[in-house]
Amino acid sequence: MRYLGSKESLTEPIIQLLAEKGLLQRNLVFFDAFCGMGSVSDAIKSSYDHVIINDSLKCSSTFALGKLYAHGCNFEKLGFDPFVFLNSNQESRRDFIYENYSPGGSDRMYFSAENAGRIDYFRFQIEEWKKEDLINDHEYVYLLACLMESVSDVSNTAGVYGAFLKHWDSRAKKPIVFSRIDAKDGVCPNADYFNEKIENIIGNIECDILYLDPPYTQNQYGTQYHLLETLILNDNPTISKVTGSRPTGPMRSDWSKMYHAHILFDKVVAETKASHVILSYNNDGFMSKEFIESTLKRYGVEDSFVCIAIDYKKYNNTKCQGAEGHQEYLFYIEKKPIKDVVVESPLNYTGSKSKMVEIIRKHLPKQPFDTLVDAFGGGFNVGINIPSKETIYNDINPFVEGLIKSFSGDVYSYLMYVSKLINKYSLSPDNKDGYLALRKKYNETPINKRDPRMLYTLILYGFQQQIRFNTSHEFNNPAGSRWFNECLLSKFITFARCSKTKNVEYCNLSFDKLIDRVTTDTLVYADPPYRSTLGVYNDGKRGFEGWTIKHEQNLCLFLDQINELGSRFMLSYVLRVDDFYNKEIAEWAANKHYNVIDIETPQGRYNNRREVLITNY
């Protein structure tokens, strides 16, 4: 069977990878999520008691199932060999294939009139045997798979059915023979199948190993194999006047679109219940290997990551190293529990707590809480990673609050907007003029009409990707040497997806105004600026308030109020940096009998640094 992207030649390295990881165990469930024509499922079927296949095309899942069932079909109820029977007569019908895909009833030249009539007969006879209960479900699927194989042998196409040839290929002139499909020895004892878009069902599939082989390019398989889909569905659809294609809208895959593929990959890896993920991909595909690696390592055990580079007919098990040119890649990761995944903000925010998320999680209250208030939200690294029924994100800087809120919108349109700006202004680390032109455009826009997506694009190409404004609230960060690289793209997509799935309220308030939102079921997390250090966002010179001892005293009063309400708080702070010692905070915590938890591995760049978490529980 000729099929775009067939993994027939990759089955050996896939099996070798499974063996190396100790995953060829019969008790494990293998899920082939983009089964295509079933090359991989067929190759591993004898290693597992349970195989699940899925493809958005009915013709693909039917062909793949046929391979799994092939050697278990004996046609006892039928009482004779269907292949001998079908090939020993000359029966013909003038049904849908004859009327629409051959010169017998149309101008289309997919098949000769004689072969089209025989195809209609084969399809009719298989359906009759099924209606008369002379073949079981497995035998029915197997015969349909064999029909597709036979059709492929005499089709007047270049291998796919998007169009027919304008002259008769010698193959198409041969009389069709109803032939058996090639299938590996063995029978899968338990096979389940789906005909769904994987992103819609991934969270409900119970499996141990997830194998992904998504489309790499713009090729739409529904367009290329419309005729086989019609043959299997047998539904006589309304078709295109030119190509004869059935409506392809329902069959279109977003995996064949730039950025959509990235978004869906993140979703599938995040939501799968599998403990092991294997991905086949190509260096000509939408997703780069850097993006794939970054995404897999976020959700997986980092040391388990492997990328096998397959250079034409050779392959080498390496850490993503291979010869230049056309290459196939096999990626593998062992997934970690979703509760251990750390989502990082796409903002390079000064004072970020992304490296402290695991420590903060470790010291959360033992008793659950309904609402998390991230009082100094900043890049939202903490709030996005703490499970709660409701999350209140707050930042006093309206530009930062607007940025974080913007990430919860439509991810695809956001990325397309950023991409268009990058192209329009030719943004790159060495194009200062393009950056300054975009910055000028942003600053000349009235504040209430500024688009946070434009601001984010500026941040991406600014110096150290900082968020800097002057006293007139004009963005004044100079051009930098960074860009929207693949790792940052991966961060952005994960963060945006999580923002959309969480119940978040976004606020732009002074922290003390949040006291009205605090109940006994609330945890307030506070990560204020430190009086010992100053960032560009809190030095008091950028049109926003700084952070003084007066602000620190007000924060202590705010946290005391939370304690008096019977609620809980956690404060991230630094008691010592070099010669500076914050005795006021230390004495406040001691006098109130709050818990002071030392962070064993300080997160800053100073050696003489004492970083703590202060809690009232």
KAJOHU-V328750 format. One record per residue. N is the residue number from 1. RES is the residue in one small letter. PHI is phi as a letter, one per 40 degrees, with the letter a starting at -180 (none if undefined). Layout:
<<N | RES | PHI> <N | RES | PHI>>
This chain:
<<1 | m | none> <2 | r | c> <3 | y | a> <4 | l | d> <5 | g | g> <6 | s | d> <7 | k | b> <8 | e | d> <9 | s | c> <10 | l | b> <11 | t | c> <12 | e | c> <13 | p | c> <14 | i | c> <15 | i | c> <16 | q | c> <17 | l | c> <18 | l | d> <19 | a | c> <20 | e | c> <21 | k | c> <22 | g | g> <23 | l | b> <24 | l | c> <25 | q | b> <26 | r | c> <27 | n | c> <28 | l | c> <29 | v | b> <30 | f | b> <31 | f | b> <32 | d | c> <33 | a | c> <34 | f | b> <35 | c | c> <36 | g | f> <37 | m | c> <38 | g | g> <39 | s | d> <40 | v | c> <41 | s | d> <42 | d | c> <43 | a | c> <44 | i | b> <45 | k | c> <46 | s | c> <47 | s | c> <48 | y | b> <49 | d | c> <50 | h | b> <51 | v | b> <52 | i | b> <53 | i | b> <54 | n | a> <55 | d | a> <56 | s | c> <57 | l | c> <58 | k | c> <59 | c | c> <60 | s | c> <61 | s | c> <62 | t | c> <63 | f | c> <64 | a | c> <65 | l | c> <66 | g | d> <67 | k | c> <68 | l | c> <69 | y | c> <70 | a | d> <71 | h | c> <72 | g | b> <73 | c | c> <74 | n | b> <75 | f | f> <76 | e | c> <77 | k | c> <78 | l | c> <79 | g | g> <80 | f | a> <81 | d | c> <82 | p | c> <83 | f | c> <84 | v | c> <85 | f | c> <86 | l | c> <87 | n | c> <88 | s | c> <89 | n | b> <90 | q | b> <91 | e | c> <92 | s | a> <93 | r | b> <94 | r | b> <95 | d | b> <96 | f | c> <97 | i | c> <98 | y | d> <99 | e | c> <100 | n | b> <101 | y | b> <102 | s | a> <103 | p | c> <104 | g | c> <105 | g | b> <106 | s | a> <107 | d | c> <108 | r | c> <109 | m | b> <110 | y | c> <111 | f | a> <112 | s | c> <113 | a | d> <114 | e | c> <115 | n | c> <116 | a | c> <117 | g | c> <118 | r | c> <119 | i | c> <120 | d | d> <121 | y | c> <122 | f | d> <123 | r | c> <124 | f | c> <125 | q | c> <126 | i | c> <127 | e | c> <128 | e | c> <129 | w | d> <130 | k | c> <131 | k | c> <132 | e | c> <133 | d | f> <134 | l | c> <135 | i | b> <136 | n | c> <137 | d | c> <138 | h | c> <139 | e | c> <140 | y | c> <141 | v | c> <142 | y | c> <143 | l | c> <144 | l | c> <145 | a | c> <146 | c | c> <147 | l | c> <148 | m | c> <149 | e | c> <150 | s | c> <151 | v | c> <152 | s | c> <153 | d | c> <154 | v | b> <155 | s | c> <156 | n | c> <157 | t | b> <158 | a | c> <159 | g | h> <160 | v | b> <161 | y | b> <162 | g | c> <163 | a | a> <164 | f | b> <165 | l | c> <166 | k | c> <167 | h | b> <168 | w | c> <169 | d | c> <170 | s | d> <171 | r | c> <172 | a | c> <173 | k | c> <174 | k | c> <175 | p | c> <176 | i | c> <177 | v | b> <178 | f | c> <179 | s | b> <180 | r | c> <181 | i | c> <182 | d | c> <183 | a | a> <184 | k | c> <185 | d | c> <186 | g | h> <187 | v | b> <188 | c | c> <189 | p | c> <190 | n | a> <191 | a | b> <192 | d | b> <193 | y | a> <194 | f | b> <195 | n | b> <196 | e | b> <197 | k | c> <198 | i | d> <199 | e | c> <200 | n | c> <201 | i | b> <202 | i | d> <203 | g | c> <204 | n | b> <205 | i | c> <206 | e | c> <207 | c | a> <208 | d | b> <209 | i | b> <210 | l | b> <211 | y | b> <212 | l | b> <213 | d | b> <214 | p | c> <215 | p | d> <216 | y | c> <217 | t | b> <218 | q | c> <219 | n | d> <220 | q | c> <221 | y | c> <222 | g | c> <223 | t | c> <224 | q | c> <225 | y | b> <226 | h | d> <227 | l | c> <228 | l | c> <229 | e | c> <230 | t | c> <231 | l | c> <232 | i | c> <233 | l | c> <234 | n | f> <235 | d | b> <236 | n | f> <237 | p | c> <238 | t | c> <239 | i | b> <240 | s | c> <241 | k | c> <242 | v | c> <243 | t | c> <244 | g | g> <245 | s | c> <246 | r | c> <247 | p | d> <248 | t | c> <249 | g | d> <250 | p | c> <251 | m | c> <252 | r | c> <253 | s | b> <254 | d | c> <255 | w | c> <256 | s | c> <257 | k | b> <258 | m | d> <259 | y | g> <260 | h | d> <261 | a | c> <262 | h | c> <263 | i | c> <264 | l | c> <265 | f | c> <266 | d | d> <267 | k | c> <268 | v | c> <269 | v | c> <270 | a | c> <271 | e | c> <272 | t | c> <273 | k | c> <274 | a | c> <275 | s | c> <276 | h | b> <277 | v | b> <278 | i | b> <279 | l | b> <280 | s | c> <281 | y | a> <282 | n | b> <283 | n | c> <284 | d | c> <285 | g | c> <286 | f | c> <287 | m | c> <288 | s | c> <289 | k | c> <290 | e | c> <291 | f | c> <292 | i | c> <293 | e | c> <294 | s | c> <295 | t | c> <296 | l | c> <297 | k | c> <298 | r | c> <299 | y | c> <300 | g | b> <301 | v | c> <302 | e | d> <303 | d | c> <304 | s | c> <305 | f | c> <306 | v | b> <307 | c | b> <308 | i | b> <309 | a | c> <310 | i | b> <311 | d | c> <312 | y | f> <313 | k | c> <314 | k | b> <315 | y | a> <316 | n | b> <317 | n | c> <318 | t | b> <319 | k | c> <320 | c | f> <321 | q | b> <322 | g | a> <323 | a | c> <324 | e | c> <325 | g | h> <326 | h | c> <327 | q | b> <328 | e | b> <329 | y | b> <330 | l | b> <331 | f | b> <332 | y | a> <333 | i | a> <334 | e | c> <335 | k | c> <336 | k | b> <337 | p | d> <338 | i | d> <339 | k | c> <340 | d | c> <341 | v | c> <342 | v | b> <343 | v | c> <344 | e | b> <345 | s | c> <346 | p | c> <347 | l | b> <348 | n | c> <349 | y | c> <350 | t | d> <351 | g | g> <352 | s | d> <353 | k | b> <354 | s | c> <355 | k | c> <356 | m | b> <357 | v | d> <358 | e | c> <359 | i | c> <360 | i | c> <361 | r | d> <362 | k | c> <363 | h | b> <364 | l | c> <365 | p | d> <366 | k | c> <367 | q | c> <368 | p | c> <369 | f | b> <370 | d | c> <371 | t | b> <372 | l | b> <373 | v | b> <374 | d | c> <375 | a | c> <376 | f | b> <377 | g | d> <378 | g | f> <379 | g | c> <380 | f | g> <381 | n | c> <382 | v | c> <383 | g | d> <384 | i | c> <385 | n | b> <386 | i | b> <387 | p | c> <388 | s | a> <389 | k | c> <390 | e | b> <391 | t | b> <392 | i | b> <393 | y | c> <394 | n | b> <395 | d | a> <396 | i | c> <397 | n | c> <398 | p | c> <399 | f | c> <400 | v | c> <401 | e | d> <402 | g | c> <403 | l | c> <404 | i | c> <405 | k | c> <406 | s | c> <407 | f | c> <408 | s | c> <409 | g | c> <410 | d | c> <411 | v | c> <412 | y | c> <413 | s | c> <414 | y | c> <415 | l | c> <416 | m | c> <417 | y | c> <418 | v | c> <419 | s | c> <420 | k | c> <421 | l | c> <422 | i | d> <423 | n | c> <424 | k | c> <425 | y | b> <426 | s | f> <427 | l | c> <428 | s | a> <429 | p | c> <430 | d | b> <431 | n | b> <432 | k | c> <433 | d | c> <434 | g | c> <435 | y | c> <436 | l | c> <437 | a | c> <438 | l | c> <439 | r | c> <440 | k | c> <441 | k | d> <442 | y | c> <443 | n | c> <444 | e | c> <445 | t | c> <446 | p | d> <447 | i | d> <448 | n | c> <449 | k | b> <450 | r | c> <451 | d | c> <452 | p | c> <453 | r | c> <454 | m | c> <455 | l | c> <456 | y | c> <457 | t | c> <458 | l | c> <459 | i | d> <460 | l | d> <461 | y | b> <462 | g | c> <463 | f | d> <464 | q | f> <465 | q | f> <466 | q | c> <467 | i | b> <468 | r | b> <469 | f | b> <470 | n | c> <471 | t | c> <472 | s | c> <473 | h | g> <474 | e | c> <475 | f | c> <476 | n | b> <477 | n | c> <478 | p | c> <479 | a | c> <480 | g | b> <481 | s | b> <482 | r | b> <483 | w | a> <484 | f | c> <485 | n | c> <486 | e | c> <487 | c | c> <488 | l | c> <489 | l | d> <490 | s | c> <491 | k | d> <492 | f | d> <493 | i | c> <494 | t | c> <495 | f | c> <496 | a | c> <497 | r | c> <498 | c | c> <499 | s | c> <500 | k | c> <501 | t | c> <502 | k | c> <503 | n | c> <504 | v | b> <505 | e | b> <506 | y | b> <507 | c | b> <508 | n | b> <509 | l | b> <510 | s | c> <511 | f | d> <512 | d | c> <513 | k | c> <514 | l | c> <515 | i | d> <516 | d | c> <517 | r | c> <518 | v | c> <519 | t | b> <520 | t | c> <521 | d | c> <522 | t | b> <523 | l | b> <524 | v | b> <525 | y | b> <526 | a | b> <527 | d | b> <528 | p | c> <529 | p | c> <530 | y | c> <531 | r | c> <532 | s | c> <533 | t | b> <534 | l | b> <535 | g | b> <536 | v | c> <537 | y | c> <538 | n | a> <539 | d | c> <540 | g | g> <541 | k | b> <542 | r | b> <543 | g | g> <544 | f | b> <545 | e | c> <546 | g | c> <547 | w | b> <548 | t | b> <549 | i | c> <550 | k | c> <551 | h | c> <552 | e | c> <553 | q | c> <554 | n | c> <555 | l | c> <556 | c | c> <557 | l | c> <558 | f | c> <559 | l | c> <560 | d | c> <561 | q | d> <562 | i | c> <563 | n | c> <564 | e | c> <565 | l | c> <566 | g | g> <567 | s | c> <568 | r | b> <569 | f | b> <570 | m | b> <571 | l | b> <572 | s | c> <573 | y | a> <574 | v | b> <575 | l | c> <576 | r | a> <577 | v | b> <578 | d | f> <579 | d | c> <580 | f | c> <581 | y | b> <582 | n | c> <583 | k | c> <584 | e | c> <585 | i | c> <586 | a | c> <587 | e | c> <588 | w | d> <589 | a | c> <590 | a | c> <591 | n | c> <592 | k | c> <593 | h | f> <594 | y | c> <595 | n | c> <596 | v | b> <597 | i | b> <598 | d | c> <599 | i | c> <600 | e | c> <601 | t | b> <602 | p | d> <603 | q | c> <604 | g | c> <605 | r | c> <606 | y | c> <607 | n | c> <608 | n | c> <609 | r | b> <610 | r | b> <611 | e | b> <612 | v | b> <613 | l | b> <614 | i | b> <615 | t | b> <616 | n | b> <617 | y | b>>
